[in-house]
Amino acid sequence: MHRDKAIGVGLMAVGVVGILLYGWLVFFSPWQTFILQLTAFVAVATVLGILAWVGYALATTPPPKPIEEIEREVQKALEEIERQMKEESQQTSQ
């Protein structure tokens, strides 16, 4: 548990320093415009990248089997199990 707290404090410190650094870069640095453009680009590219990834996943994933085919497979498996159980019960009764 002590390690978790140390990691938590470290993450909190990195977050606060990041906020302060970003605030300085946006409001007080000579690169204000560039930082805002970079931030907007990264945000938009991230959203569009996720959208492209979802589209790729949808386009390349094969469609699921029709429910009728799954029902036939389940029925066949149940019939096989019943046949095996009958054979076992006949063997034990002999």
QUIHU-V17832 format. One record per residue. SS is DSSP state (H for helix, E for strand, L for the rest). NEAR is the number of other ideal C-beta (glycine too) atoms within 8 Angstrom. D_LAST is the distance of its C-alpha to the last C-alpha in Angstrom with 2 decimals. Layout:
{{SS	NEAR	D_LAST} {SS	NEAR	D_LAST}}
This chain:
{{L	4	62.99} {H	5	66.40} {H	6	65.65} {H	7	64.71} {H	8	68.04} {H	8	69.93} {H	8	68.28} {H	8	69.08} {H	8	72.71} {H	8	72.98} {H	8	71.63} {H	8	73.98} {H	8	76.93} {H	8	76.10} {H	8	75.88} {H	8	79.23} {H	8	80.95} {H	8	79.52} {H	8	80.84} {H	8	84.25} {H	8	84.45} {H	9	83.43} {H	8	85.95} {H	9	88.70} {H	11	87.80} {H	10	87.85} {H	7	90.93} {L	4	93.16} {L	9	92.51} {L	3	94.38} {L	7	91.04} {H	10	90.26} {H	6	89.84} {H	7	87.71} {H	12	85.38} {H	9	84.93} {H	8	84.30} {H	8	81.81} {H	9	80.00} {H	8	79.84} {H	8	78.64} {H	8	75.85} {H	8	74.70} {H	8	74.73} {H	8	73.14} {H	8	70.31} {H	8	69.58} {H	8	69.82} {H	8	67.70} {H	8	64.90} {H	8	65.30} {H	8	65.10} {H	8	61.98} {H	8	60.22} {H	8	61.34} {H	8	60.06} {H	8	56.68} {H	7	56.45} {H	6	57.63} {H	5	55.25} {L	6	52.02} {L	3	49.72} {L	3	48.96} {L	4	45.64} {L	5	42.86} {L	6	43.13} {H	6	40.93} {H	6	39.33} {H	8	38.07} {H	9	36.66} {H	8	34.91} {H	8	33.32} {H	8	32.10} {H	8	30.64} {H	8	28.95} {H	8	27.47} {H	8	26.21} {H	8	24.64} {H	8	22.89} {H	8	21.56} {H	8	20.30} {H	8	18.62} {H	8	16.96} {H	8	15.72} {H	8	14.45} {H	8	12.52} {H	8	10.96} {H	8	10.16} {H	8	8.80} {H	8	6.46} {H	7	5.45} {H	6	5.52} {H	5	3.83} {L	4	0.00}}
